[in-house]
Amino acid sequence: MSTLPPLAARLRGVASSPVRDLLALLERPNVLSFAGGLPAPELFDLDGLREAYARVLAGPGARLALQYAPTEGNLELRTRVAERLTRRGLPTEPGDLLITTGSQQALTLVTTALLDPGAVVAVEEPTYLAALQSFQLAGARLVTVPGDEQGVDPDALADVVARHRPALFYTVPTFANPTGRTLPASRRAAVARIASAGGVRVVEDDPYGELRYRGAPVLPLASTSDDVFYLGSFSKIGAPGLRLGWVRSPADARPALVVAKQAADLHTSTIDQAAAAAYFGVADLDGHVARLQDAYRERRDAMIAALPGTLPPGSRWTDPDGGMFVWVRLPDGFDAASLLPTALAHDVAFVPGAPFYAGEPDRATLRLSFTTNTPDEIREGMRRLGAALGVHAAATT
Ligand SMILES: Cc1ncc(COP(=O)(O)O)c(C=O)c1O
């Protein structure tokens, strides 16, 4: 009997996302979960989306909306997205954009287009887990850039650029996953300067930028340099099930991105793009985003107010201006992963912080998402977490 060849070597060492694995565990009723980075389903604009799909399927373009379509994406949708980005301070033409199957695919395409095996990728520490998976799958070598409460430290980036000559720097500068931090404008300018002087491509991942609950917007990093790949998404302001994202890319890389997308899936779902384009046209998207902001602001406030009575003395946490996440650092000696079974026994869940680190993890960290629970549920969940931490503290001391 002949043996079958092994699986591709590039998959070795790339672990399944513990967040997605955890989501499977949380199917159990009664668990109050702060684990997933999901938008609140009760806030989806079901009526608006239903109308948008109906318009497309009842209109003269219905058959075209069910046909194969150009790889670059629906022109009307690209026009709407370009207008919205321009209004947010990032001047964009429809031709600058490629529509992708979620912004996750934009990340994969940029990775495919830019990285040869062994290429060096610089990432903030900690950072978005599925970006780490994408770079690891491409055979990249990851180097980490430390930061502080304001996000990545430009001096540390300059040091990493000088020492490692990365091909690419990946960053989530606005309401980051997992920390919730936002990079101030002055640091954005410094990052763009350092990257362009060092010949480093920058990927700015911005799925959360429109979910601001406090303070004035900060311009995207991409507005400071033409060399930045800017990734956007419909998942957090619309609905993630549509799987619609986009990449605004430097002109020289666009043909390579299109080829990479052709090889991946030919094009993003024609009907979903057409419905999203119709939605931009018929719905009050600004009003919808304002409703999301109001609801999420209340939920963030409920969580931030409950944390001092939930966490052991000496804990620290971020108080994000937007997005979905609060990043917690428990006192020295705590291990969030070993706390998780106790938390689950108390019917409450979070994500341990360790998997978000490309380098040496800080095991006392964890991520809490405040979006999918009401303020009352958040208070109850925090009570359970507090109880779990009490049990944990008693069991280990
Ligand atoms: C930083 C970051 N980038 C990209 C994504 C993927 O989003 P999408 O649904 O657009 O693929 C997420 C999703 O949680 C995210 O947190």
Ligand as a Chemical Component Dictionary entry (heavy atoms), coordinates in Angstrom:
data_LIG
# 
_chem_comp.id                   LIG 
_chem_comp.type                 NON-POLYMER 
_chem_comp.pdbx_formal_charge   0 
_chem_comp.three_letter_code    LIG 
# 
loop_
_chem_comp_atom.comp_id 
_chem_comp_atom.atom_id 
_chem_comp_atom.alt_atom_id 
_chem_comp_atom.type_symbol 
_chem_comp_atom.charge 
_chem_comp_atom.model_Cartn_x 
_chem_comp_atom.model_Cartn_y 
_chem_comp_atom.model_Cartn_z 
_chem_comp_atom.pdbx_ordinal 
LIG C1 C1 C 0 -8.228  43.593 12.630 1  
LIG C2 C2 C 0 -9.162  42.784 11.784 2  
LIG N1 N1 N 0 -8.930  42.681 10.479 3  
LIG C3 C3 C 0 -9.740  41.978 9.669  4  
LIG C4 C4 C 0 -10.854 41.324 10.170 5  
LIG C5 C5 C 0 -11.685 40.509 9.227  6  
LIG O1 O1 O 0 -12.852 41.153 8.890  7  
LIG P1 P1 P 0 -13.753 40.749 7.664  8  
LIG O2 O2 O 0 -15.038 40.268 8.224  9  
LIG O3 O3 O 0 -13.900 42.001 6.869  10 
LIG O4 O4 O 0 -13.051 39.679 6.876  11 
LIG C6 C6 C 0 -11.138 41.392 11.528 12 
LIG C7 C7 C 0 -12.296 40.669 12.067 13 
LIG O5 O5 O 0 -12.549 40.553 13.214 14 
LIG C8 C8 C 0 -10.266 42.142 12.369 15 
LIG O6 O6 O 0 -10.453 42.239 13.681 16 
# 
loop_
_chem_comp_bond.comp_id 
_chem_comp_bond.atom_id_1 
_chem_comp_bond.atom_id_2 
_chem_comp_bond.value_order 
_chem_comp_bond.pdbx_ordinal 
LIG C1 C2 SING 1  
LIG C2 N1 SING 2  
LIG C2 C8 DOUB 3  
LIG N1 C3 DOUB 4  
LIG C3 C4 SING 5  
LIG C4 C5 SING 6  
LIG C4 C6 DOUB 7  
LIG C5 O1 SING 8  
LIG O1 P1 SING 9  
LIG P1 O2 DOUB 10 
LIG P1 O3 SING 11 
LIG P1 O4 SING 12 
LIG C6 C7 SING 13 
LIG C6 C8 SING 14 
LIG C7 O5 DOUB 15 
LIG C8 O6 SING 16 
# 
